[in-house]
Amino acid sequence: MKLNFTYNREKDIWCILNKGNSSNNYLKQTRTYIELLKQVDMPLTEEKVSLFIDRYLQVDNIKIEQVINKNIKEFLLIQNKFITITEKVFSHSIDNDISVFLTINNRCPYNIEENWFFISINGKNQNPTIMHELWHFYTWKKFGKAEQEKIGKEKYNTIKEALSVLLNVECSHLFPIDISDTGYPQHKKLRENILKWWKEKQDIDYIWKKSLDFIEIKNQL
């Protein structure tokens, strides 16, 4: 697996316009999108968003190439350890290249079919986001399309999002100090149970089945 860090203006515009207002797991607007609405008259266009991005980068004095190099260096420090742990958990490897796009948005979507995900362009260490998104890629590699078609997109989404809580167990030493994978509020109980089940049996197939049973029982109540 090779990560190609890059910045693409069209992708950044897309991320803001399509994921700034809401997302599948979190309906609130991002801080970037709120600021965009304050500065830009409706209707929003790609040209207006592009100018907004220019101002954002200028005001915050962001040098894109410096940010890219910073993220490459930081992830290289943990990459081999992370891959070793993740391949052990999922019993799968990822051989294809994955594009990592920078965005000024505060929400970072991904697309497994097209092999890309976003990270924030801000100065913070982005390794937590990178690990979180790659965890989704490994989840798809392990369970994938067949499982999603079997249980449905909604249940699959719930389980794959909750599974990222295992990063706090298996990869806690790879996170920056005082940072962890928090997940979404609606998955809190399932995440708590996944941690409990993982102590019982460190088997991702076991965790997946227990998670699915939990969701189905909850839906029956």
Secondary structure, DSSP 8 states (H G I E B T S, - for coil): -EEEEE--HHHHHHHHHHHSS--SS--S--HHHHHHHHHS-SS--HHHHHHHHHHHHHHTT--HHHHHHHHHHHHHTTHHHHHHHHHHHHS----SEEEEEEESSS---EETTTTEEEEE-SSS--HHHHHHHHHHHHHHHHTHHHHHHHH-HHHHHHHHHHGGGGHHHHSGGGS-TT------GGGHHHHHHHHHHHHH---HHHHHHHHHHHHHHHHH-
